[in-house]
């Protein structure tokens, strides 16, 4: 079994086996369509070292064993960006973590 790359995620809602998360990326465009991704409004304020973008338009499940290093708190503009894109009515937890050991990073489509 292969291990995916370490990717920062926003923890959105706890589940019985892990978290529903929104993945983040440094890539401003989707490779398949070339469409622009939604930017993280204040990347430095939330713990990123440079520009960041929301990975996709839906949340994905990540097991608790894949959540490792806390890197910051998200702010209100990032909450609005995620809730608007993923059509989520609320965010249960607003923390930004790095998720590691993801077996299939394509889950963030």
C-alpha positions, -999 to 999 in steps of 0.1 A, spaced: 0 0 0 14 34 -9 13 65 12 0 98 -2 15 132 4 11 153 35 -17 178 29 -31 205 51 -68 201 58 -95 220 77 -113 198 103 -150 204 96 -170 178 114 -161 148 136 -174 114 126 -174 81 146 -141 71 129 -124 104 121 -132 137 105 -149 152 75 -123 176 61 -117 202 34 -83 197 18 -60 226 8 -35 229 -20 -11 254 -34 -24 247 -70 -46 276 -81 -63 256 -109 -79 222 -114 -57 201 -137 -86 185 -155 -107 216 -163 -83 245 -158 -109 262 -137 -98 284 -108 -100 270 -73 -114 290 -44 -85 308 -27 -79 307 11 -87 344 20 -59 350 46 -34 322 42 -7 335 66 -33 342 93 -45 306 94 -11 290 95 -1 285 58 32 298 46 19 312 13 -11 312 -10 -35 283 -5 -67 271 -23 -96 248 -13 -90 214 -29 -125 206 -42 -162 212 -38 -169 185 -12 -157 172 21 -139 140 25 -134 115 53 -100 112 70 -94 87 98 -81 100 131 -48 81 126 -42 104 96 -44 137 115 -11 147 129 2 182 133 -19 213 142 -8 244 122 -34 270 131 -69 282 135 -92 291 106 -108 325 105 -143 337 95 -135 343 58 -122 308 54 -153 294 72 -174 313 47 -154 300 17 -157 264 28 -194 266 37 -202 283 4 -182 259 -17 -191 226 0 -226 237 8 -221 230 45 -245 248 68 -221 248 98 -186 240 109 -184 220 141 -147 226 147 -125 253 132 -90 241 134 -64 236 106 -43 205 107 -18 187 86 -30 153 76 -4 127 68 -4 91 55 -33 96 32 -35 65 11 -53 82 -18 -50 120 -20 -74 119 -50 -102 116 -25 -101 154 -23 -118 158 -58 
